[in-house]
């Protein structure tokens, strides 16, 4: 079952079968779904029927059609792309979908892949610099049209609170030295760039129940001349309930004034 959020009217409407032609992807959890070019939604991986998945399903928004592209590339075990996984991160820059980490069975992953959706070709990206540890349930977002920022996750032993930036052109990872107060370590949160700040919300950590706090990280864009630092934002009025494993976009049903 799929529902659509009407952004201008701010309410959910149940989709009808005529909205979706083709073969829809199988039910799953722990997958990613990203919008590319305003015309397609790309679903990758996840967990279903006690197994981890590595399939790609694409929804053509204009034609209201699901389809499975034939991907090329050189991945493990003769596959064209990444190994099966769930709880990974997916970020879009231009026509490219970048995948990092996740889990397959009891193993946390730390590999980095790119899918060129113009030609449906997978490439494993060998990074250097401050390489992040393997993890699942991290969250990431694009910075402009070149870089990716990633925060937190779970490495199998502890909740994480580190911040990494990946330059997708040079393939260099940089761990940011962040000053001041910081959010408690967490996984299963969301991360979204709004203007020049990274917003994270919710998740689960070692401090108790599911979190409902909202934080902003400044000083991470090239135009900023300030040291990276966190600020906790206070939401006026009714705020979203605490949650874990969700996602958020700048056009979601909750709007926050970014001034702390």
C-alpha positions in Angstrom: 0.0 0.0 0.0 1.3 3.4 -0.9 0.1 6.8 0.1 0.8 10.2 -1.4 1.4 13.5 0.5 -0.1 16.5 -1.3 2.5 19.2 -0.3 0.3 22.2 -1.0 -2.8 20.8 0.7 -0.8 19.2 3.5 -2.7 16.0 3.8 -2.3 12.3 2.9 -4.4 10.8 0.0 -4.5 7.0 -0.5 -3.1 6.0 -3.9 -5.3 3.9 -6.2 -4.2 1.1 -8.4 -4.4 3.3 -11.5 -1.6 5.4 -10.1 0.9 2.6 -10.5 1.5 0.5 -13.6 4.1 -2.2 -14.0 5.5 -4.5 -11.3 5.8 -2.8 -7.9 8.8 -3.8 -5.7 8.1 -6.4 -3.0 7.3 -5.3 0.5 10.4 -4.6 2.5 12.0 -2.5 5.3 15.4 -0.9 5.7 15.6 0.1 2.1 16.2 3.5 0.6 14.1 5.5 -1.9 15.4 8.7 -3.6 14.0 11.1 -6.1 16.2 11.8 -9.2 15.5 14.6 -11.6 11.9 15.1 -10.6 10.9 12.3 -12.9 11.8 9.0 -11.1 12.1 7.4 -7.7 14.8 4.8 -7.2 14.4 2.1 -4.5 17.4 0.1 -3.5 17.9 -2.9 -1.2 16.2 -3.6 2.1 15.2 -6.6 4.1 12.3 -9.0 3.4 11.5 -12.6 4.2 14.6 -13.0 6.4 16.9 -12.0 3.6 18.8 -8.9 2.5 18.1 -7.4 -0.9 20.2 -5.8 -3.6 17.5 -5.1 -6.3 16.7 -1.8 -8.0 13.1 -0.7 -8.6 12.3 2.6 -10.4 9.0 4.5 -10.4 8.5 6.7 -13.4 6.5 9.6 -12.0 5.3 11.1 -15.3 4.1 7.7 -16.7 3.0 6.3 -13.3 5.0 3.1 -14.0 7.2 0.8 -12.0 10.1 -0.9 -13.9 13.3 -2.7 -13.2 16.3 -1.4 -15.1 19.1 -3.6 -16.4 22.2 -2.5 -14.5 25.8 -3.0 -15.4 29.0 -2.9 -13.4 31.4 -5.2 -11.6 30.3 -6.1 -8.1 30.8 -9.0 -5.7 29.7 -12.5 -6.5 29.1 -11.7 -10.1 26.5 -9.0 -9.3 26.6 -5.7 -11.2 26.5 -3.6 -8.0 26.7 -3.7 -4.2 26.1 -6.7 -2.1 22.6 -7.2 -0.6 22.0 -4.9 2.4 19.6 -2.9 4.5 19.8 0.2 6.8 22.3 1.9 4.5 22.3 5.6 3.3 21.5 6.8 -0.2 22.2 10.4 -1.4 21.5 11.9 -4.9 23.7 14.4 -6.7 22.6 15.2 -10.2 21.8 11.9 -11.9 23.9 9.8 -9.5 22.8 7.8 -6.5 25.5 7.2 -3.9 25.2 4.3 -1.4 27.2 3.9 1.8 27.3 1.2 4.4 24.4 -0.7 5.9 24.2 -4.2 7.2 24.1 -7.7 5.6 23.4 -10.5 8.0 25.4 -9.7 11.1 28.1 -7.7 9.2 28.2 -3.9 9.2 29.4 -2.5 5.8 31.7 0.4 5.0 31.8 0.3 1.2 30.8 3.3 -1.1 29.0 2.9 -4.4 27.6 5.1 -7.2 24.8 4.3 -9.6 24.7 6.5 -12.7 21.0 6.5 -13.5 21.5 7.9 -17.0 23.1 4.6 -18.1 22.3 2.4 -15.1 25.9 1.6 -14.3 27.2 0.8 -10.8 30.8 1.8 -9.8 32.5 1.1 -6.4 34.2 4.2 -5.2 37.5 3.7 -3.4 37.9 6.6 -1.0 40.8 7.9 1.0 41.5 10.2 3.9 39.5 9.9 7.2 37.5 6.7 6.2 34.3 6.3 8.3 34.0 3.0 10.2 31.4 0.4 8.9 28.0 1.2 10.2 24.2 1.0 9.7 21.4 3.4 10.5 23.5 6.4 9.7 22.0 9.4 7.9 23.4 11.6 5.1 22.5 14.5 2.8 24.0 16.2 -0.2 25.9 19.5 0.1 25.4 21.3 -3.2 26.3 19.3 -6.2 29.6 17.7 -5.1 29.8 16.7 -1.4 28.0 14.5 1.0 27.7 14.9 4.8 27.0 11.9 7.0 26.3 11.8 10.7 26.0 9.1 13.3 24.8 5.4 13.1 25.5 2.1 14.8 28.7 0.1 14.4 27.5 -3.0 16.2 28.9 -2.0 19.5 28.1 1.7 20.1 26.0 4.6 18.8 28.0 7.1 16.9 28.1 10.9 16.8 30.8 11.6 14.3 30.4 13.8 11.2 32.1 13.0 7.8 32.2 14.9 4.5 32.8 13.0 1.3 34.0 14.9 -1.8 32.5 12.8 -4.6 34.9 14.3 -7.2 38.2 13.7 -5.3 36.8 10.7 -3.3 38.3 12.2 -0.1 36.6 11.6 3.3 37.1 14.2 6.0 36.0 13.8 9.6 34.9 17.2 10.9 36.1 18.6 14.2 32.9 20.0 15.6 33.0 22.5 18.5 30.6 23.1 21.4 27.6 21.0 22.5 26.7 18.1 20.4 23.7 15.8 20.0 23.8 12.6 21.9 25.1 9.7 19.8 22.3 8.0 17.8 21.2 5.9 14.9 18.0 5.7 12.9 17.6 9.5 12.7 17.1 11.7 9.7 19.5 14.3 8.1 18.6 17.0 5.7 20.5 20.0 4.3 18.4 23.2 4.6 20.2 26.2 3.0 23.7 26.0 4.7 22.8 23.8 7.7 22.4 20.1 8.3 19.3 19.3 10.3 19.0 16.0 12.2 15.9 14.8 14.0 15.0 11.9 16.2 16.7 8.5 16.2 17.6 6.1 19.0 20.7 6.1 21.2 22.0 5.0 24.5 20.4 7.8 26.5 17.0 6.3 26.9 13.8 6.1 24.7 13.5 7.2 21.1 14.5 10.8 20.7 12.5 13.8 19.5 15.1 16.5 19.5 16.2 18.7 16.5 19.7 19.9 15.9 21.4 22.1 13.3 25.1 21.8 12.2 26.6 25.0 10.7 30.0 25.7 9.2 30.0 22.8 6.7 29.7 24.5 3.3 32.5 26.1 1.4 31.0 29.6 1.8 31.1 29.4 5.5 34.0 31.0 7.3 33.1 29.6 10.8 34.1 26.5 12.7 31.5 23.6 12.4 29.2 23.7 15.4 25.9 22.2 16.6 22.9 24.2 17.8 19.8 22.6 19.3 16.7 24.1 17.9 13.5 24.6 19.9 10.3 23.9 18.1 7.4 26.3 18.9 4.0 24.8 19.2 3.4 21.2 18.4 6.4 19.3 17.3 6.6 15.9 15.6 6.6 12.9 17.9 9.9 11.1 18.7 10.7 8.5 16.1 13.4 6.2 14.7 14.2 5.1 11.2 12.2 7.8 9.5 13.2 10.3 6.8 12.6 14.0 6.2 12.8 16.4 3.3 12.6 20.2 3.1 9.0 19.9 1.9 7.7 17.7 4.7 4.5 18.2 6.7 6.4 19.9 9.6 8.1 23.3 9.0 10.7 24.7 11.3 12.0 28.2 11.6 15.7 27.6 11.6 16.6 30.5 13.9 17.7 28.9 17.2 
